[in-house]
Amino acid sequence: MKAELGSNGDVQLKNIIRTIQKEQNAIIRNTSDRIMVIQGAAGSGKTSIALHRIAYLLYHDRKNLKSSSVLVLSPNGVFSDSFRFSGMGQLQ
């Protein structure tokens, strides 16, 4: 992660990583719950945390978990577009 933050990568991603709070990090790195619902008020970071959780789980269990095993339920097209924009469009 330090290498990624030091590179010339996506500024938005770097800003999100820098602002992850302790409670959000616990959600991202939780490997004991196979199914998780992330809920919260508007603007609380649900989408960012969900994206980071998916990426973390795909990395953490890369031998067994593939992107085709991930189901993301989207309430609308704008939400779906945020996943495509983030480079996770293959999770459709």
N, CA, C and O atoms as a DFTB+ gen file, in Angstrom:
368 C
 N C O
     1  1       0.824      -1.176       0.000
     2  2       0.000       0.000       0.000
     3  2       0.879       1.255       0.000
     4  3       0.571       2.234      -0.680
     5  1       1.964       1.219       0.759
     6  2       2.863       2.379       0.796
     7  2       3.426       2.671      -0.588
     8  3       3.556       3.831      -0.977
     9  1       3.757       1.626      -1.327
    10  2       4.286       1.819      -2.679
    11  2       3.236       2.470      -3.569
    12  3       3.553       3.358      -4.360
    13  1       1.990       2.032      -3.441
    14  2       0.909       2.607      -4.246
    15  2       0.705       4.072      -3.906
    16  3       0.533       4.899      -4.802
    17  1       0.721       4.399      -2.634
    18  2       0.543       5.791      -2.222
    19  2       1.686       6.669      -2.713
    20  3       1.494       7.862      -2.947
    21  1       2.862       6.095      -2.869
    22  2       4.016       6.856      -3.324
    23  2       4.089       6.999      -4.833
    24  3       4.848       7.825      -5.341
    25  1       3.317       6.211      -5.551
    26  2       3.374       6.258      -7.013
    27  2       2.539       7.413      -7.554
    28  3       1.928       8.171      -6.799
    29  1       2.528       7.527      -8.858
    30  2       1.744       8.566      -9.515
    31  2       0.341       8.073      -9.840
    32  3      -0.245       8.495     -10.836
    33  1      -0.205       7.188      -9.016
    34  2      -1.528       6.604      -9.238
    35  2      -2.643       7.612      -9.053
    36  3      -2.421       8.819      -8.952
    37  1      -3.841       7.077      -9.014
    38  2      -5.060       7.871      -8.926
    39  2      -5.102       8.700      -7.645
    40  3      -4.986       8.151      -6.549
    41  1      -5.265      10.010      -7.773
    42  2      -5.282      10.923      -6.628
    43  2      -6.498      10.668      -5.754
    44  3      -6.402      10.712      -4.528
    45  1      -7.651      10.400      -6.378
    46  2      -8.873      10.154      -5.605
    47  2      -8.696       8.929      -4.707
    48  3      -9.087       8.961      -3.540
    49  1      -8.119       7.860      -5.230
    50  2      -7.883       6.660      -4.435
    51  2      -6.954       6.971      -3.274
    52  3      -7.208       6.536      -2.151
    53  1      -5.891       7.710      -3.519
    54  2      -4.951       8.053      -2.454
    55  2      -5.635       8.861      -1.361
    56  3      -5.383       8.642      -0.176
    57  1      -6.500       9.793      -1.752
    58  2      -7.217      10.601      -0.768
    59  2      -8.151       9.744       0.070
    60  3      -8.276       9.962       1.275
    61  1      -8.807       8.775      -0.550
    62  2      -9.701       7.879       0.185
    63  2      -8.897       7.032       1.169
    64  3      -9.291       6.887       2.326
    65  1      -7.777       6.474       0.718
    66  2      -6.955       5.630       1.591
    67  2      -6.460       6.423       2.793
    68  3      -6.431       5.906       3.910
    69  1      -6.076       7.656       2.575
    70  2      -5.558       8.485       3.670
    71  2      -6.621       8.828       4.703
    72  3      -6.288       9.116       5.852
    73  1      -7.906       8.804       4.315
    74  2      -8.959       9.228       5.233
    75  2      -9.746       8.070       5.841
    76  3     -10.735       8.305       6.535
    77  1      -9.334       6.834       5.600
    78  2     -10.042       5.693       6.179
    79  2      -9.872       5.716       7.695
    80  3      -8.761       5.803       8.218
    81  1     -11.012       5.634       8.382
    82  2     -11.010       5.657       9.835
    83  2     -10.860       4.237      10.387
    84  3     -11.038       3.257       9.664
    85  1     -10.533       4.144      11.669
    86  2     -10.281       2.859      12.319
    87  2     -11.458       1.901      12.140
    88  3     -11.259       0.732      11.808
    89  1     -12.680       2.387      12.357
    90  2     -13.868       1.541      12.243
    91  2     -14.072       1.075      10.803
    92  3     -14.462      -0.068      10.565
    93  1     -13.806       1.963       9.847
    94  2     -13.939       1.605       8.435
    95  2     -12.891       0.565       8.051
    96  3     -13.192      -0.363       7.300
    97  1     -11.686       0.704       8.547
    98  2     -10.622      -0.248       8.259
    99  2     -10.972      -1.634       8.799
   100  3     -10.650      -2.645       8.176
   101  1     -11.631      -1.680       9.954
   102  2     -12.055      -2.957      10.526
   103  2     -13.073      -3.640       9.617
   104  3     -13.055      -4.863       9.476
   105  1     -13.952      -2.868       9.004
   106  2     -14.935      -3.421       8.061
   107  2     -14.223      -3.947       6.816
   108  3     -14.513      -5.048       6.348
   109  1     -13.304      -3.170       6.292
   110  2     -12.574      -3.559       5.084
   111  2     -11.832      -4.870       5.306
   112  3     -11.855      -5.740       4.435
   113  1     -11.177      -5.032       6.445
   114  2     -10.302      -6.177       6.694
   115  2     -10.977      -7.345       7.421
   116  3     -10.304      -8.310       7.784
   117  1     -12.271      -7.274       7.636
   118  2     -13.006      -8.347       8.302
   119  2     -13.045      -9.564       7.381
   120  3     -13.646      -9.521       6.308
   121  1     -12.404     -10.643       7.805
   122  2     -12.396     -11.864       6.994
   123  2     -13.269     -12.961       7.606
   124  3     -13.374     -14.045       7.031
   125  1     -13.891     -12.709       8.746
   126  2     -14.702     -13.740       9.399
   127  2     -16.143     -13.777       8.886
   128  3     -16.790     -14.821       8.961
   129  1     -16.654     -12.660       8.367
   130  2     -18.028     -12.619       7.857
   131  2     -18.020     -12.793       6.348
   132  3     -17.391     -12.017       5.628
   133  1     -18.729     -13.824       5.867
   134  2     -18.769     -14.089       4.423
   135  2     -19.749     -13.162       3.710
   136  3     -19.554     -12.850       2.536
   137  1     -20.785     -12.724       4.392
   138  2     -21.773     -11.810       3.821
   139  2     -21.812     -10.578       4.708
   140  3     -21.831     -10.689       5.933
   141  1     -21.823      -9.407       4.092
   142  2     -21.830      -8.183       4.868
   143  2     -22.703      -7.144       4.189
   144  3     -22.660      -6.985       2.969
   145  1     -23.490      -6.442       4.979
   146  2     -24.270      -5.307       4.504
   147  2     -23.608      -4.067       5.081
   148  3     -23.419      -3.955       6.292
   149  1     -23.260      -3.141       4.204
   150  2     -22.640      -1.889       4.645
   151  2     -23.699      -0.802       4.518
   152  3     -24.155      -0.488       3.418
   153  1     -24.081      -0.235       5.650
   154  2     -25.109       0.801       5.634
   155  2     -24.655       2.003       6.437
   156  3     -23.807       1.891       7.323
   157  1     -25.227       3.152       6.121
   158  2     -24.873       4.372       6.822
   159  2     -25.523       5.561       6.148
   160  3     -26.190       5.425       5.123
   161  1     -25.325       6.709       6.726
   162  2     -25.906       7.947       6.203
   163  2     -25.242       8.337       4.881
   164  3     -24.143       7.884       4.561
   165  1     -25.932       9.180       4.131
   166  2     -25.379       9.688       2.875
   167  2     -24.044      10.375       3.142
   168  3     -23.918      11.166       4.076
   169  1     -23.054      10.065       2.317
   170  2     -21.751      10.698       2.447
   171  2     -20.859      10.098       3.514
   172  3     -19.809      10.659       3.827
   173  1     -21.257       8.966       4.082
   174  2     -20.464       8.369       5.167
   175  2     -19.336       7.475       4.658
   176  3     -18.542       6.973       5.454
   177  1     -19.254       7.268       3.336
   178  2     -18.155       6.489       2.774
   179  2     -18.498       5.044       2.470
   180  3     -17.599       4.225       2.277
   181  1     -19.778       4.717       2.425
   182  2     -20.191       3.323       2.193
   183  2     -19.617       2.757       0.899
   184  3     -19.063       1.658       0.894
   185  1     -19.744       3.496      -0.188
   186  2     -19.271       2.999      -1.482
   187  2     -17.761       2.833      -1.477
   188  3     -17.250       1.821      -1.956
   189  1     -17.051       3.799      -0.950
   190  2     -15.587       3.710      -0.878
   191  2     -15.157       2.509      -0.043
   192  3     -14.242       1.779      -0.423
   193  1     -15.811       2.307       1.086
   194  2     -15.465       1.184       1.958
   195  2     -15.801      -0.127       1.269
   196  3     -15.030      -1.083       1.353
   197  1     -16.941      -0.189       0.586
   198  2     -17.310      -1.417      -0.129
   199  2     -16.281      -1.750      -1.206
   200  3     -15.879      -2.905      -1.343
   201  1     -15.857      -0.754      -1.962
   202  2     -14.846      -0.977      -3.006
   203  2     -13.527      -1.466      -2.412
   204  3     -12.903      -2.385      -2.942
   205  1     -13.112      -0.849      -1.318
   206  2     -11.872      -1.264      -0.672
   207  2     -12.005      -2.662      -0.073
   208  3     -11.056      -3.445      -0.100
   209  1     -13.173      -2.971       0.463
   210  2     -13.388      -4.312       1.027
   211  2     -13.295      -5.371      -0.071
   212  3     -12.650      -6.403       0.111
   213  1     -13.938      -5.115      -1.205
   214  2     -13.871      -6.062      -2.322
   215  2     -12.421      -6.258      -2.749
   216  3     -11.966      -7.390      -2.918
   217  1     -11.706      -5.165      -2.922
   218  2     -10.304      -5.260      -3.350
   219  2      -9.463      -6.002      -2.316
   220  3      -8.628      -6.832      -2.676
   221  1      -9.679      -5.708      -1.031
   222  2      -8.919      -6.379       0.028
   223  2      -9.192      -7.874       0.019
   224  3      -8.262      -8.677       0.086
   225  1     -10.472      -8.255      -0.064
   226  2     -10.810      -9.681      -0.039
   227  2     -10.267     -10.403      -1.267
   228  3      -9.783     -11.530      -1.161
   229  1     -10.344      -9.763      -2.430
   230  2      -9.800     -10.383      -3.639
   231  2      -8.290     -10.570      -3.526
   232  3      -7.748     -11.556      -4.024
   233  1      -7.614      -9.634      -2.877
   234  2      -6.164      -9.758      -2.675
   235  2      -5.855     -10.779      -1.576
   236  3      -5.007     -11.653      -1.759
   237  1      -6.535     -10.667      -0.448
   238  2      -6.264     -11.505       0.721
   239  2      -6.466     -12.987       0.419
   240  3      -5.682     -13.825       0.864
   241  1      -7.511     -13.312      -0.331
   242  2      -7.829     -14.716      -0.619
   243  2      -7.747     -14.984      -2.120
   244  3      -8.601     -15.662      -2.691
   245  1      -6.702     -14.440      -2.748
   246  2      -6.579     -14.493      -4.205
   247  2      -6.473     -15.905      -4.774
   248  3      -6.736     -16.110      -5.959
   249  1      -6.096     -16.873      -3.956
   250  2      -6.018     -18.252      -4.449
   251  2      -7.388     -18.885      -4.611
   252  3      -7.571     -19.771      -5.446
   253  1      -8.359     -18.431      -3.813
   254  2      -9.685     -19.044      -3.824
   255  2     -10.797     -18.134      -4.335
   256  3     -11.781     -18.621      -4.891
   257  1     -10.659     -16.842      -4.160
   258  2     -11.725     -15.904      -4.500
   259  2     -11.413     -15.190      -5.812
   260  3     -10.326     -14.639      -5.986
   261  1     -12.352     -15.204      -6.708
   262  2     -12.214     -14.531      -8.002
   263  2     -13.280     -13.445      -8.108
   264  3     -14.308     -13.513      -7.433
   265  1     -13.039     -12.457      -8.943
   266  2     -14.004     -11.367      -9.093
   267  2     -15.371     -11.868      -9.550
   268  3     -16.387     -11.241      -9.253
   269  1     -15.409     -12.979     -10.261
   270  2     -16.687     -13.536     -10.703
   271  2     -17.511     -14.085      -9.539
   272  3     -18.689     -14.399      -9.711
   273  1     -16.904     -14.205      -8.355
   274  2     -17.603     -14.688      -7.165
   275  2     -18.212     -13.557      -6.346
   276  3     -18.853     -13.814      -5.327
   277  1     -18.026     -12.320      -6.768
   278  2     -18.479     -11.166      -6.003
   279  2     -19.787     -10.651      -6.596
   280  3     -19.896     -10.443      -7.804
   281  1     -20.778     -10.450      -5.727
   282  2     -22.064      -9.906      -6.143
   283  2     -22.246      -8.543      -5.498
   284  3     -22.185      -8.417      -4.275
   285  1     -22.470      -7.521      -6.319
   286  2     -22.726      -6.178      -5.828
   287  2     -24.133      -5.802      -6.275
   288  3     -24.425      -5.775      -7.471
   289  1     -25.006      -5.510      -5.309
   290  2     -26.361      -5.072      -5.620
   291  2     -26.365      -3.555      -5.669
   292  3     -25.932      -2.894      -4.725
   293  1     -26.849      -3.014      -6.753
   294  2     -26.804      -1.575      -6.977
   295  2     -28.211      -0.975      -6.966
   296  3     -29.107      -1.479      -7.643
   297  1     -28.401       0.090      -6.205
   298  2     -29.729       0.709      -6.157
   299  2     -30.075       1.527      -7.408
   300  3     -31.249       1.788      -7.673
   301  1     -29.068       1.924      -8.165
   302  2     -29.331       2.731      -9.362
   303  2     -28.101       2.773     -10.265
   304  3     -27.034       2.274      -9.907
   305  1     -28.270       3.373     -11.436
   306  2     -27.193       3.443     -12.412
   307  2     -26.016       4.289     -11.976
   308  3     -24.874       3.981     -12.316
   309  1     -26.274       5.348     -11.228
   310  2     -25.185       6.211     -10.752
   311  2     -24.245       5.414      -9.853
   312  3     -23.024       5.529      -9.959
   313  1     -24.820       4.615      -8.975
   314  2     -24.022       3.774      -8.090
   315  2     -23.209       2.771      -8.901
   316  3     -22.018       2.583      -8.651
   317  1     -23.848       2.134      -9.862
   318  2     -23.147       1.172     -10.718
   319  2     -21.999       1.833     -11.463
   320  3     -20.929       1.245     -11.614
   321  1     -22.224       3.060     -11.929
   322  2     -21.175       3.783     -12.644
   323  2     -19.959       4.028     -11.761
   324  3     -18.833       4.049     -12.257
   325  1     -20.171       4.216     -10.444
   326  2     -19.030       4.458      -9.557
   327  2     -18.139       3.228      -9.490
   328  3     -16.930       3.361      -9.303
   329  1     -18.699       2.042      -9.636
   330  2     -17.891       0.826      -9.657
   331  2     -17.131       0.718     -10.968
   332  3     -15.958       0.347     -10.979
   333  1     -17.786       1.036     -12.062
   334  2     -17.101       0.983     -13.367
   335  2     -15.975       2.012     -13.412
   336  3     -14.891       1.714     -13.913
   337  1     -16.213       3.210     -12.900
   338  2     -15.227       4.275     -12.893
   339  2     -14.004       3.889     -12.064
   340  3     -12.883       4.299     -12.367
   341  1     -14.227       3.106     -11.027
   342  2     -13.131       2.753     -10.112
   343  2     -12.226       1.658     -10.657
   344  3     -11.248       1.277     -10.014
   345  1     -12.553       1.150     -11.847
   346  2     -11.745       0.080     -12.401
   347  2     -12.246      -1.300     -12.021
   348  3     -11.609      -2.307     -12.330
   349  1     -13.395      -1.345     -11.345
   350  2     -13.952      -2.630     -10.933
   351  2     -15.140      -3.004     -11.800
   352  3     -16.013      -3.753     -11.363
   353  1     -15.185      -2.494     -13.022
   354  2     -16.290      -2.758     -13.922
   355  2     -16.483      -4.230     -14.226
   356  3     -17.588      -4.643     -14.579
   357  1     -15.447      -5.024     -14.099
   358  2     -15.566      -6.448     -14.360
   359  2     -16.418      -7.148     -13.304
   360  3     -16.722      -8.331     -13.454
   361  1     -16.810      -6.447     -12.243
   362  2     -17.625      -7.061     -11.195
   363  2     -19.115      -6.950     -11.491
   364  3     -19.932      -7.217     -10.611
   365  1     -19.483      -6.568     -12.688
   366  2     -20.893      -6.391     -13.030
   367  2     -21.626      -7.704     -13.075
   368  3     -22.826      -7.732     -13.349
